[in-house]
Amino acid sequence: VVYPTINFRFKNPFDYPVVLHQTVQNGVVRAEILGPSRKLTVTYFRRIDEVVPFEQLERQSDKLPEGTRRLAQRGIPGFKTTSSRVVRDGAYAVRQKWKDNYPPTTEIITVGTGAKELETHAADDAHPEYDVDESLVVTQGPDIRTPGAAGAAPGGGTIETREPGRTGEYGWTEKAGLATYKTETGDESTKVNDVAPAEGEASGVKATSRAEARDKDAAEEARGEARARKGDEGEQPKKKKKKRKKKKAEE
């Protein structure tokens, strides 16, 4: 949810109640919807198609000395994504595909207009640069085993495959063409250029064509579905090839 926009709504379609469970650990927020025992294997795919630059807004304040600038709110780019979900019940599968739009968060800079001798303890927004994996594949099911888990998880395990891509590593905003805003302490903050760069272009980074990206995503989805089938059906024993005996040459 990005206030004041509500971009995630759902309705319980089942005839029994569900429990919303959320945990925060090691900087990761995980939300779960809990219900009866899991019977289906679900694979979820998500990729980032486009980065939407954020706007920059300056607000004057007489509570800061004249000429002083403070980062009141760090800007966060928006994202346009494509998602799909494959629900498997034995040999049967149903696939859904949709697109989402996550709006950007405006960067707000406070500019002082007060007396120069005015003392202030206002600090810059300490939130780090926002990064997100460009590609994500998650599979859950009753026969799935979580890698590294000591034992079987209730209702099955979870397998995650993440590709940082162009948006998942520190410094990606600058590489993607977003300029840097220098605070008074010398730290860098993201600031949007007047003209946004073309999709996939970056400083010192070779741009990837949309066709190549689609091929890569399709291959990743195929691998995810193969892993899901493997979890459902288990590994099939390999058939041994019969060796043909070579006929003895007649003398």
N, C-alpha and C positions, 0 to 999 in steps of 0.2 A: 504494500500500500504506500503510495506517495501522496502525502497530504497536499491539497484537499481532494485529490483524485482517488477514487476507489477502483482499482484495476483487477481485483480478484474477488469474485463472488461465486458461491456454490450453494446448492440445495441438496439436502439429504434425500436421495431417490429410493432409499430402502425402507422396509417396514419395521426396522429396528433402530435404536439410537446408536450414534457414533460418538467417540471421544476425540477431542482435539488435543493433541499432546505436543508440546514444544520444548526443546532443550537448547541451551547455549553452552558450547564447550570449545575451547581453543580457538575462539574467534569465529566459530561456525554456528549458525542458527539452523536447527533441523526441526521441521514441522511434520507431524504424522497425524493421520486420521485412523483411529483404531476402531475395529469392529469385530465380528466373528472371525474364526480361523480362516486364513487365506487359502483359497482353493485354485485361484487363477495365477498365471505367470504374466506379469506386466512389464513391458520394456518401454521406457520413455526416452525420446530423443529431443534435444534442443540445440539450435545453432543460432548465432548472431548473424543477421544479414546486413545490417546497416547501423552505423553509429550516428546519433543525432547530437550535434554540438549544443552546449548549454549557452544561455544568454548571460551577460554580465551587467550588473546593476550597481550604481554608486548612490549611496545615501549620505547626505550631509548630517553632521551631528555637532552641536556646540559643547558636547561632553568630552570631546577630544581636542587637543591643541591644534591650531590652524596648521594645515599641511601634513598632519599625521594621517596615515592610512592603516586600517585594520581589516583583516579578512573576517567578516562576520559569519559568512556561510560559504563553504567550499562548493564549487560547482561540480555537478556529476552529469556526464553525458547520458543521453537517452539511448535506447536500443530498440530496433525492430527485429523480431525473432520469428523463426519458423519452428514449430514443435509438432511432434507426432507421437502416437501411442499405439502399441501393439498389445492386445489382450489375447492370451492364448489359453484355450481350454482343451487340453489334449492335442489332437491333430487339427483342431479348428482355431482360427485366429480372426480377429476383427481389428481393422486399422483405422485410426482417426488422424486427421492432419489439420492444423490451424495456424494462424499467425497472431502475434501479440505485439503491442506497442507500449513500451515503457517510456514515459515522457522524461525529459531532462530536468535536473534541479538547477535553478538559477544561482549563479555565484553572486554574492552580495559583498560589496566593499564599502566600509564606512569611512568617510572623509571628514576630518576634523575641521571645524570652523570657529572653535572657541579660542580663548586667550592663549597665547604661546606659552605663558608661564603655568598654565593649568597642568596639574599632575593627574596622571591616569594610570590605571592598572589593567586596562583592557588588553586582552591578548588575542592573537590570531586563532582562527578555527584550527584545532589540532587534529582534525580528522585526516587520515592519510588519503592518498590517491585511491579512487575506486577502481578495482580490477575485477574482472569476471571471466571465467573460462569461455572461450569462443564456442566450444563444442562440449556437450555433456550427454552421456548415455547412462541410464540407470535401469537395472533389471531387478525385480523382486518376484519371488515365487516360493511355493512350499518346498520345492526341491532344490532351490538355490542355496549355496553355502557361501557365507561371507568370508572373503579371503582374510586369513590371519585370525579368525575367530576360534576360540578353544573348542566350542561345540556348536550344535545346531541351534539357531535362534528360533524362538517361538513364532510359528507361522511362516518360517522360511527366512532366508538371508537376503542380502543386498550386494550387488556388484555395481561399482561405479567406474566409468571410464571418462577421463577429463582430458581435454586438449586446450592448453592455455591460449594458443593461437596469437592473434594480434592484440587481444584485449586482456589477456590474463597474467601479464607480467609487469612488474614495477617499471614505470617510465614509458608505458605504452601510449599515454596521451600525447607526450611530446613527439614520439616517433610517428604518431598518426597525423601530425600536423598542427596540434594544439600548442600554442605558445605558452611560455611560463611567466608567471607573475612573481616578481621578487618582493618579498616582504622586507621590513626594516631589519630583521634579524639575518637576512640573507637566504632564508629558506625559499624553496620554489613552490608556487601554487599554480594550478592550471588556469589558463586564460584563453578564450576562444579568439581565433583570428577573424578578421572581417569576412574572409572568404574561406569556406570549408574545403579541405582537400578532397580529391576524388576517392571513392571507396577503395580501400586496400592499399593506397599509396602511403609511403612512410619515408622518413629521412634515412637513407642508407639501407632500406629494406625493399626487396623486389616485390612489386605488386603481384597478387595472385588473381587470375581472371575468374569471373563468376562461373564459367564452365568448369574450370579446374576445381573450384570450391564445391560445386554441385556433385561432381564425380567423387570427390573425397567424402562428402557427407553420405552419398548413396552407399559407398563402400563401407563406411562406418556403421550405417544402419543394417546392412546385410550381415556384418560381423556380429552386431548386437542380437539380431534375430537368430543367428546360428548358435550363439551362446545360450539364448533362451531355449531353443529346441534341445540343445544338449542337456540343459538342466532338467527339462521335462522328461526326455526319453532315455537319458543316460547314454553312455558310449556303446556303440555297437561293436561286437567282436569282429576283428578283421579276418577276411577269408584268406586262407593260404593258397597261393598259386601253385598249381601242379607243375612239376618240372617234366619237360618232355625229354625222353631219352633219344639221344642221337643214334641214328641207324649206322651200323658198322659198314664201312665201305667194302664193297665186294672186291675181292682180289682178282 
